[in-house]
Amino acid sequence: MAARYLFDPPRPRSKKAARTIKSLLVRCPSTSKLTDTGRTVEEKLWPAAKVERQKFTCAHCGKIHSWEKADVVLGRPTT
């Protein structure tokens, strides 16, 4: 194996498909702003996912909202 030094150009990335993790966002009914539910899902698994009605405390208005799969918008993860 050849030695690599700090001044060598970077190696090309592998062609392996990267996992795309998405945040589950729900629109607040009071403010109409998207709010993170604190959950993530792999994008290719989302169409087959079964999600029951869930509740979360909204960061925008402070109220408790319930949501289901039809209410979700997939967004970039927060981390």
Order of alpha helices (4+ residues) and beta strands (2+ residues): beta-beta-beta-beta-beta
